[in-house]
Amino acid sequence: MAVPKRRVSHARQGKRRSHHHLKPRQNTYCHRCGSAILPHYVCWNCGYYNIQGKEVVAVEEEEK
Ligand SMILES: [Zn+2]
């Protein structure tokens, strides 16, 4: 609610801002290789999507 700045007590301001925090990023672990992945994303490490899954993205070998 629009109110002059000085009229809002610190407690009230704090209550309003109690919802301003950020949620931590959710991550899950690849069923195939166990590396941390974002949900609904293809695994960066092995290129698989889910348990039954097939290789969705071919992973290139790293060059030495
Ligand atoms: Zn993987």
PDB file of the backbone (N, CA, C, O) and the ligand in Angstrom, with CONECT records:
HET     ZN  A 101       1
ATOM      1  N   MET A   1       0.844  -1.180   0.000  1.00  0.00           N
ATOM      2  CA  MET A   1       0.000   0.000   0.000  1.00  0.00           C
ATOM      3  C   MET A   1       0.882   1.231   0.000  1.00  0.00           C
ATOM      4  O   MET A   1       1.877   1.300   0.721  1.00  0.00           O
ATOM      5  N   ALA A   2       0.509   2.194  -0.809  1.00  0.00           N
ATOM      6  CA  ALA A   2       1.315   3.404  -0.915  1.00  0.00           C
ATOM      7  C   ALA A   2       1.136   4.268   0.315  1.00  0.00           C
ATOM      8  O   ALA A   2       0.037   4.728   0.623  1.00  0.00           O
ATOM      9  N   VAL A   3       2.251   4.478   1.017  1.00  0.00           N
ATOM     10  CA  VAL A   3       2.221   5.229   2.265  1.00  0.00           C
ATOM     11  C   VAL A   3       3.531   6.017   2.320  1.00  0.00           C
ATOM     12  O   VAL A   3       4.549   5.508   1.853  1.00  0.00           O
ATOM     13  N   PRO A   4       3.551   7.239   2.873  1.00  0.00           N
ATOM     14  CA  PRO A   4       4.816   7.955   2.979  1.00  0.00           C
ATOM     15  C   PRO A   4       5.872   7.107   3.686  1.00  0.00           C
ATOM     16  O   PRO A   4       5.568   6.409   4.654  1.00  0.00           O
ATOM     17  N   LYS A   5       7.095   7.170   3.209  1.00  0.00           N
ATOM     18  CA  LYS A   5       8.176   6.302   3.667  1.00  0.00           C
ATOM     19  C   LYS A   5       8.322   6.284   5.187  1.00  0.00           C
ATOM     20  O   LYS A   5       8.462   5.216   5.783  1.00  0.00           O
ATOM     21  N   ARG A   6       8.292   7.449   5.812  1.00  0.00           N
ATOM     22  CA  ARG A   6       8.562   7.534   7.249  1.00  0.00           C
ATOM     23  C   ARG A   6       7.429   6.983   8.091  1.00  0.00           C
ATOM     24  O   ARG A   6       7.607   6.756   9.288  1.00  0.00           O
ATOM     25  N   ARG A   7       6.279   6.765   7.500  1.00  0.00           N
ATOM     26  CA  ARG A   7       5.133   6.273   8.276  1.00  0.00           C
ATOM     27  C   ARG A   7       5.179   4.757   8.480  1.00  0.00           C
ATOM     28  O   ARG A   7       4.424   4.203   9.279  1.00  0.00           O
ATOM     29  N   VAL A   8       6.046   4.118   7.769  1.00  0.00           N
ATOM     30  CA  VAL A   8       6.122   2.660   7.899  1.00  0.00           C
ATOM     31  C   VAL A   8       7.134   2.301   8.983  1.00  0.00           C
ATOM     32  O   VAL A   8       8.309   2.654   8.879  1.00  0.00           O
ATOM     33  N   SER A   9       6.683   1.606  10.012  1.00  0.00           N
ATOM     34  CA  SER A   9       7.591   1.228  11.092  1.00  0.00           C
ATOM     35  C   SER A   9       8.570   0.163  10.614  1.00  0.00           C
ATOM     36  O   SER A   9       8.329  -0.528   9.624  1.00  0.00           O
ATOM     37  N   HIS A  10       9.664   0.048  11.331  1.00  0.00           N
ATOM     38  CA  HIS A  10      10.677  -0.934  10.939  1.00  0.00           C
ATOM     39  C   HIS A  10      10.117  -2.349  10.984  1.00  0.00           C
ATOM     40  O   HIS A  10      10.468  -3.197  10.164  1.00  0.00           O
ATOM     41  N   ALA A  11       9.234  -2.590  11.964  1.00  0.00           N
ATOM     42  CA  ALA A  11       8.649  -3.921  12.079  1.00  0.00           C
ATOM     43  C   ALA A  11       7.776  -4.233  10.864  1.00  0.00           C
ATOM     44  O   ALA A  11       7.823  -5.331  10.311  1.00  0.00           O
ATOM     45  N   ARG A  12       6.994  -3.260  10.473  1.00  0.00           N
ATOM     46  CA  ARG A  12       6.086  -3.474   9.347  1.00  0.00           C
ATOM     47  C   ARG A  12       6.879  -3.643   8.045  1.00  0.00           C
ATOM     48  O   ARG A  12       6.563  -4.472   7.193  1.00  0.00           O
ATOM     49  N   GLN A  13       7.916  -2.822   7.937  1.00  0.00           N
ATOM     50  CA  GLN A  13       8.774  -2.919   6.755  1.00  0.00           C
ATOM     51  C   GLN A  13       9.427  -4.310   6.684  1.00  0.00           C
ATOM     52  O   GLN A  13       9.515  -4.929   5.624  1.00  0.00           O
ATOM     53  N   GLY A  14       9.873  -4.766   7.845  1.00  0.00           N
ATOM     54  CA  GLY A  14      10.501  -6.077   7.912  1.00  0.00           C
ATOM     55  C   GLY A  14       9.536  -7.193   7.557  1.00  0.00           C
ATOM     56  O   GLY A  14       9.902  -8.149   6.873  1.00  0.00           O
ATOM     57  N   LYS A  15       8.304  -7.069   8.024  1.00  0.00           N
ATOM     58  CA  LYS A  15       7.293  -8.081   7.710  1.00  0.00           C
ATOM     59  C   LYS A  15       7.042  -8.139   6.211  1.00  0.00           C
ATOM     60  O   LYS A  15       6.893  -9.215   5.632  1.00  0.00           O
ATOM     61  N   ARG A  16       6.998  -6.969   5.596  1.00  0.00           N
ATOM     62  CA  ARG A  16       6.778  -6.939   4.147  1.00  0.00           C
ATOM     63  C   ARG A  16       7.949  -7.601   3.418  1.00  0.00           C
ATOM     64  O   ARG A  16       7.768  -8.358   2.465  1.00  0.00           O
ATOM     65  N   ARG A  17       9.153  -7.288   3.901  1.00  0.00           N
ATOM     66  CA  ARG A  17      10.337  -7.789   3.204  1.00  0.00           C
ATOM     67  C   ARG A  17      10.671  -9.239   3.549  1.00  0.00           C
ATOM     68  O   ARG A  17      11.591  -9.822   2.976  1.00  0.00           O
ATOM     69  N   SER A  18       9.925  -9.813   4.480  1.00  0.00           N
ATOM     70  CA  SER A  18      10.211 -11.199   4.847  1.00  0.00           C
ATOM     71  C   SER A  18       9.963 -12.152   3.686  1.00  0.00           C
ATOM     72  O   SER A  18      10.419 -13.295   3.709  1.00  0.00           O
ATOM     73  N   HIS A  19       9.245 -11.686   2.677  1.00  0.00           N
ATOM     74  CA  HIS A  19       8.972 -12.539   1.512  1.00  0.00           C
ATOM     75  C   HIS A  19       9.954 -12.302   0.379  1.00  0.00           C
ATOM     76  O   HIS A  19       9.845 -12.912  -0.684  1.00  0.00           O
ATOM     77  N   HIS A  20      10.911 -11.417   0.608  1.00  0.00           N
ATOM     78  CA  HIS A  20      11.785 -11.041  -0.501  1.00  0.00           C
ATOM     79  C   HIS A  20      12.950 -11.991  -0.743  1.00  0.00           C
ATOM     80  O   HIS A  20      13.704 -11.827  -1.702  1.00  0.00           O
ATOM     81  N   HIS A  21      13.093 -12.983   0.128  1.00  0.00           N
ATOM     82  CA  HIS A  21      14.265 -13.845  -0.014  1.00  0.00           C
ATOM     83  C   HIS A  21      14.173 -14.695  -1.293  1.00  0.00           C
ATOM     84  O   HIS A  21      13.087 -14.928  -1.823  1.00  0.00           O
ATOM     85  N   LEU A  22      15.325 -15.146  -1.767  1.00  0.00           N
ATOM     86  CA  LEU A  22      15.392 -15.990  -2.948  1.00  0.00           C
ATOM     87  C   LEU A  22      15.388 -17.447  -2.530  1.00  0.00           C
ATOM     88  O   LEU A  22      15.916 -17.813  -1.481  1.00  0.00           O
ATOM     89  N   LYS A  23      14.788 -18.260  -3.363  1.00  0.00           N
ATOM     90  CA  LYS A  23      14.817 -19.691  -3.093  1.00  0.00           C
ATOM     91  C   LYS A  23      16.099 -20.279  -3.659  1.00  0.00           C
ATOM     92  O   LYS A  23      16.572 -19.854  -4.713  1.00  0.00           O
ATOM     93  N   PRO A  24      16.660 -21.260  -2.956  1.00  0.00           N
ATOM     94  CA  PRO A  24      17.844 -21.912  -3.506  1.00  0.00           C
ATOM     95  C   PRO A  24      17.489 -22.679  -4.771  1.00  0.00           C
ATOM     96  O   PRO A  24      16.362 -23.147  -4.935  1.00  0.00           O
ATOM     97  N   ARG A  25      18.445 -22.797  -5.643  1.00  0.00           N
ATOM     98  CA  ARG A  25      18.220 -23.527  -6.880  1.00  0.00           C
ATOM     99  C   ARG A  25      18.013 -25.005  -6.572  1.00  0.00           C
ATOM    100  O   ARG A  25      18.770 -25.596  -5.802  1.00  0.00           O
ATOM    101  N   GLN A  26      16.998 -25.593  -7.170  1.00  0.00           N
ATOM    102  CA  GLN A  26      16.742 -27.012  -6.975  1.00  0.00           C
ATOM    103  C   GLN A  26      17.629 -27.790  -7.927  1.00  0.00           C
ATOM    104  O   GLN A  26      17.640 -27.527  -9.129  1.00  0.00           O
ATOM    105  N   ASN A  27      18.371 -28.744  -7.391  1.00  0.00           N
ATOM    106  CA  ASN A  27      19.012 -29.617  -8.355  1.00  0.00           C
ATOM    107  C   ASN A  27      18.783 -31.070  -7.992  1.00  0.00           C
ATOM    108  O   ASN A  27      18.545 -31.404  -6.832  1.00  0.00           O
ATOM    109  N   THR A  28      18.856 -31.917  -8.984  1.00  0.00           N
ATOM    110  CA  THR A  28      18.713 -33.344  -8.800  1.00  0.00           C
ATOM    111  C   THR A  28      19.977 -33.987  -9.349  1.00  0.00           C
ATOM    112  O   THR A  28      20.885 -33.303  -9.820  1.00  0.00           O
ATOM    113  N   TYR A  29      20.020 -35.307  -9.280  1.00  0.00           N
ATOM    114  CA  TYR A  29      21.225 -36.001  -9.709  1.00  0.00           C
ATOM    115  C   TYR A  29      20.901 -36.947 -10.850  1.00  0.00           C
ATOM    116  O   TYR A  29      19.881 -37.636 -10.849  1.00  0.00           O
ATOM    117  N   CYS A  30      21.770 -36.957 -11.789  1.00  0.00           N
ATOM    118  CA  CYS A  30      21.593 -37.822 -12.956  1.00  0.00           C
ATOM    119  C   CYS A  30      21.525 -39.287 -12.504  1.00  0.00           C
ATOM    120  O   CYS A  30      22.340 -39.730 -11.695  1.00  0.00           O
ATOM    121  N   HIS A  31      20.534 -40.043 -13.038  1.00  0.00           N
ATOM    122  CA  HIS A  31      20.391 -41.444 -12.649  1.00  0.00           C
ATOM    123  C   HIS A  31      21.479 -42.312 -13.256  1.00  0.00           C
ATOM    124  O   HIS A  31      21.749 -43.418 -12.789  1.00  0.00           O
ATOM    125  N   ARG A  32      22.077 -41.805 -14.274  1.00  0.00           N
ATOM    126  CA  ARG A  32      23.065 -42.614 -14.970  1.00  0.00           C
ATOM    127  C   ARG A  32      24.463 -42.374 -14.432  1.00  0.00           C
ATOM    128  O   ARG A  32      25.194 -43.319 -14.133  1.00  0.00           O
ATOM    129  N   CYS A  33      24.834 -41.096 -14.310  1.00  0.00           N
ATOM    130  CA  CYS A  33      26.223 -40.833 -13.908  1.00  0.00           C
ATOM    131  C   CYS A  33      26.323 -40.150 -12.549  1.00  0.00           C
ATOM    132  O   CYS A  33      27.422 -40.013 -12.012  1.00  0.00           O
ATOM    133  N   GLY A  34      25.197 -39.719 -11.983  1.00  0.00           N
ATOM    134  CA  GLY A  34      25.227 -39.179 -10.625  1.00  0.00           C
ATOM    135  C   GLY A  34      25.670 -37.747 -10.498  1.00  0.00           C
ATOM    136  O   GLY A  34      25.769 -37.238  -9.381  1.00  0.00           O
ATOM    137  N   SER A  35      25.940 -37.077 -11.595  1.00  0.00           N
ATOM    138  CA  SER A  35      26.347 -35.677 -11.460  1.00  0.00           C
ATOM    139  C   SER A  35      25.124 -34.790 -11.253  1.00  0.00           C
ATOM    140  O   SER A  35      24.019 -35.149 -11.661  1.00  0.00           O
ATOM    141  N   ALA A  36      25.314 -33.656 -10.632  1.00  0.00           N
ATOM    142  CA  ALA A  36      24.217 -32.747 -10.329  1.00  0.00           C
ATOM    143  C   ALA A  36      23.677 -32.123 -11.618  1.00  0.00           C
ATOM    144  O   ALA A  36      24.434 -31.597 -12.434  1.00  0.00           O
ATOM    145  N   ILE A  37      22.363 -32.192 -11.782  1.00  0.00           N
ATOM    146  CA  ILE A  37      21.740 -31.613 -12.979  1.00  0.00           C
ATOM    147  C   ILE A  37      20.542 -30.787 -12.575  1.00  0.00           C
ATOM    148  O   ILE A  37      20.022 -30.949 -11.471  1.00  0.00           O
ATOM    149  N   LEU A  38      20.102 -29.917 -13.436  1.00  0.00           N
ATOM    150  CA  LEU A  38      18.859 -29.180 -13.217  1.00  0.00           C
ATOM    151  C   LEU A  38      17.695 -30.070 -13.647  1.00  0.00           C
ATOM    152  O   LEU A  38      17.805 -30.794 -14.637  1.00  0.00           O
ATOM    153  N   PRO A  39      16.561 -30.025 -12.899  1.00  0.00           N
ATOM    154  CA  PRO A  39      15.425 -30.845 -13.298  1.00  0.00           C
ATOM    155  C   PRO A  39      14.927 -30.477 -14.696  1.00  0.00           C
ATOM    156  O   PRO A  39      14.964 -29.310 -15.086  1.00  0.00           O
ATOM    157  N   HIS A  40      14.468 -31.465 -15.438  1.00  0.00           N
ATOM    158  CA  HIS A  40      13.947 -31.299 -16.803  1.00  0.00           C
ATOM    159  C   HIS A  40      15.007 -30.872 -17.806  1.00  0.00           C
ATOM    160  O   HIS A  40      14.696 -30.379 -18.890  1.00  0.00           O
ATOM    161  N   TYR A  41      16.246 -31.067 -17.433  1.00  0.00           N
ATOM    162  CA  TYR A  41      17.321 -30.749 -18.365  1.00  0.00           C
ATOM    163  C   TYR A  41      18.063 -32.032 -18.734  1.00  0.00           C
ATOM    164  O   TYR A  41      18.092 -32.984 -17.955  1.00  0.00           O
ATOM    165  N   VAL A  42      18.647 -32.051 -19.897  1.00  0.00           N
ATOM    166  CA  VAL A  42      19.513 -33.155 -20.274  1.00  0.00           C
ATOM    167  C   VAL A  42      20.802 -33.052 -19.466  1.00  0.00           C
ATOM    168  O   VAL A  42      21.329 -31.962 -19.246  1.00  0.00           O
ATOM    169  N   CYS A  43      21.294 -34.194 -19.032  1.00  0.00           N
ATOM    170  CA  CYS A  43      22.529 -34.201 -18.254  1.00  0.00           C
ATOM    171  C   CYS A  43      23.701 -33.666 -19.069  1.00  0.00           C
ATOM    172  O   CYS A  43      23.931 -34.074 -20.207  1.00  0.00           O
ATOM    173  N   TRP A  44      24.420 -32.757 -18.465  1.00  0.00           N
ATOM    174  CA  TRP A  44      25.566 -32.154 -19.154  1.00  0.00           C
ATOM    175  C   TRP A  44      26.705 -33.143 -19.289  1.00  0.00           C
ATOM    176  O   TRP A  44      27.497 -33.074 -20.228  1.00  0.00           O
ATOM    177  N   ASN A  45      26.776 -34.040 -18.368  1.00  0.00           N
ATOM    178  CA  ASN A  45      27.933 -34.919 -18.312  1.00  0.00           C
ATOM    179  C   ASN A  45      27.829 -36.084 -19.291  1.00  0.00           C
ATOM    180  O   ASN A  45      28.781 -36.386 -20.011  1.00  0.00           O
ATOM    181  N   CYS A  46      26.643 -36.750 -19.313  1.00  0.00           N
ATOM    182  CA  CYS A  46      26.539 -37.958 -20.135  1.00  0.00           C
ATOM    183  C   CYS A  46      25.545 -37.824 -21.274  1.00  0.00           C
ATOM    184  O   CYS A  46      25.497 -38.702 -22.136  1.00  0.00           O
ATOM    185  N   GLY A  47      24.742 -36.753 -21.316  1.00  0.00           N
ATOM    186  CA  GLY A  47      23.846 -36.541 -22.441  1.00  0.00           C
ATOM    187  C   GLY A  47      22.549 -37.322 -22.372  1.00  0.00           C
ATOM    188  O   GLY A  47      21.812 -37.373 -23.357  1.00  0.00           O
ATOM    189  N   TYR A  48      22.245 -37.940 -21.218  1.00  0.00           N
ATOM    190  CA  TYR A  48      21.001 -38.684 -21.056  1.00  0.00           C
ATOM    191  C   TYR A  48      19.962 -37.828 -20.367  1.00  0.00           C
ATOM    192  O   TYR A  48      20.286 -36.910 -19.613  1.00  0.00           O
ATOM    193  N   TYR A  49      18.683 -38.151 -20.643  1.00  0.00           N
ATOM    194  CA  TYR A  49      17.619 -37.366 -20.033  1.00  0.00           C
ATOM    195  C   TYR A  49      17.031 -38.023 -18.798  1.00  0.00           C
ATOM    196  O   TYR A  49      16.987 -37.384 -17.746  1.00  0.00           O
ATOM    197  N   ASN A  50      16.572 -39.279 -18.872  1.00  0.00           N
ATOM    198  CA  ASN A  50      15.974 -39.914 -17.689  1.00  0.00           C
ATOM    199  C   ASN A  50      16.409 -41.370 -17.572  1.00  0.00           C
ATOM    200  O   ASN A  50      17.295 -41.828 -18.294  1.00  0.00           O
ATOM    201  N   ILE A  51      15.771 -42.089 -16.652  1.00  0.00           N
ATOM    202  CA  ILE A  51      16.254 -43.435 -16.338  1.00  0.00           C
ATOM    203  C   ILE A  51      16.122 -44.390 -17.514  1.00  0.00           C
ATOM    204  O   ILE A  51      17.085 -45.045 -17.911  1.00  0.00           O
ATOM    205  N   GLN A  52      14.870 -44.462 -18.085  1.00  0.00           N
ATOM    206  CA  GLN A  52      14.643 -45.377 -19.194  1.00  0.00           C
ATOM    207  C   GLN A  52      15.452 -44.937 -20.396  1.00  0.00           C
ATOM    208  O   GLN A  52      15.783 -45.708 -21.296  1.00  0.00           O
ATOM    209  N   GLY A  53      15.748 -43.665 -20.355  1.00  0.00           N
ATOM    210  CA  GLY A  53      16.167 -42.871 -21.491  1.00  0.00           C
ATOM    211  C   GLY A  53      17.233 -43.404 -22.384  1.00  0.00           C
ATOM    212  O   GLY A  53      17.946 -44.366 -22.100  1.00  0.00           O
ATOM    213  N   LYS A  54      17.290 -42.722 -23.463  1.00  0.00           N
ATOM    214  CA  LYS A  54      18.354 -42.989 -24.421  1.00  0.00           C
ATOM    215  C   LYS A  54      19.281 -41.784 -24.374  1.00  0.00           C
ATOM    216  O   LYS A  54      19.010 -40.779 -23.717  1.00  0.00           O
ATOM    217  N   GLU A  55      20.370 -41.926 -25.088  1.00  0.00           N
ATOM    218  CA  GLU A  55      21.263 -40.790 -25.185  1.00  0.00           C
ATOM    219  C   GLU A  55      20.607 -39.763 -26.099  1.00  0.00           C
ATOM    220  O   GLU A  55      20.391 -40.027 -27.282  1.00  0.00           O
ATOM    221  N   VAL A  56      20.295 -38.611 -25.559  1.00  0.00           N
ATOM    222  CA  VAL A  56      19.583 -37.598 -26.325  1.00  0.00           C
ATOM    223  C   VAL A  56      20.563 -36.734 -27.088  1.00  0.00           C
ATOM    224  O   VAL A  56      20.352 -36.379 -28.248  1.00  0.00           O
ATOM    225  N   VAL A  57      21.644 -36.410 -26.397  1.00  0.00           N
ATOM    226  CA  VAL A  57      22.650 -35.550 -27.007  1.00  0.00           C
ATOM    227  C   VAL A  57      23.967 -36.300 -26.956  1.00  0.00           C
ATOM    228  O   VAL A  57      24.409 -36.744 -25.896  1.00  0.00           O
ATOM    229  N   ALA A  58      24.569 -36.429 -28.088  1.00  0.00           N
ATOM    230  CA  ALA A  58      25.861 -37.108 -28.116  1.00  0.00           C
ATOM    231  C   ALA A  58      26.910 -36.214 -27.465  1.00  0.00           C
ATOM    232  O   ALA A  58      27.010 -35.022 -27.755  1.00  0.00           O
ATOM    233  N   VAL A  59      27.686 -36.827 -26.576  1.00  0.00           N
ATOM    234  CA  VAL A  59      28.712 -36.055 -25.879  1.00  0.00           C
ATOM    235  C   VAL A  59      30.029 -36.200 -26.629  1.00  0.00           C
ATOM    236  O   VAL A  59      30.507 -37.306 -26.880  1.00  0.00           O
ATOM    237  N   GLU A  60      30.583 -35.087 -26.968  1.00  0.00           N
ATOM    238  CA  GLU A  60      31.872 -35.123 -27.664  1.00  0.00           C
ATOM    239  C   GLU A  60      32.990 -35.402 -26.675  1.00  0.00           C
ATOM    240  O   GLU A  60      32.975 -34.921 -25.542  1.00  0.00           O
ATOM    241  N   GLU A  61      33.949 -36.180 -27.119  1.00  0.00           N
ATOM    242  CA  GLU A  61      35.100 -36.445 -26.279  1.00  0.00           C
ATOM    243  C   GLU A  61      35.953 -35.186 -26.167  1.00  0.00           C
ATOM    244  O   GLU A  61      36.129 -34.438 -27.129  1.00  0.00           O
ATOM    245  N   GLU A  62      36.476 -34.979 -24.961  1.00  0.00           N
ATOM    246  CA  GLU A  62      37.336 -33.815 -24.786  1.00  0.00           C
ATOM    247  C   GLU A  62      38.669 -34.017 -25.485  1.00  0.00           C
ATOM    248  O   GLU A  62      39.269 -35.090 -25.422  1.00  0.00           O
ATOM    249  N   GLU A  63      39.109 -32.983 -26.139  1.00  0.00           N
ATOM    250  CA  GLU A  63      40.411 -33.067 -26.791  1.00  0.00           C
ATOM    251  C   GLU A  63      41.516 -32.759 -25.796  1.00  0.00           C
ATOM    252  O   GLU A  63      41.378 -31.897 -24.928  1.00  0.00           O
ATOM    253  N   LYS A  64      42.596 -33.469 -25.943  1.00  0.00           N
ATOM    254  CA  LYS A  64      43.697 -33.232 -25.004  1.00  0.00           C
ATOM    255  C   LYS A  64      44.687 -32.218 -25.550  1.00  0.00           C
ATOM    256  O   LYS A  64      45.675 -31.901 -24.888  1.00  0.00           O
TER     257      LYS A  64
HETATM  258 ZN    ZN A 101      24.527 -38.051 -16.524  1.00  0.00          ZN2+
END
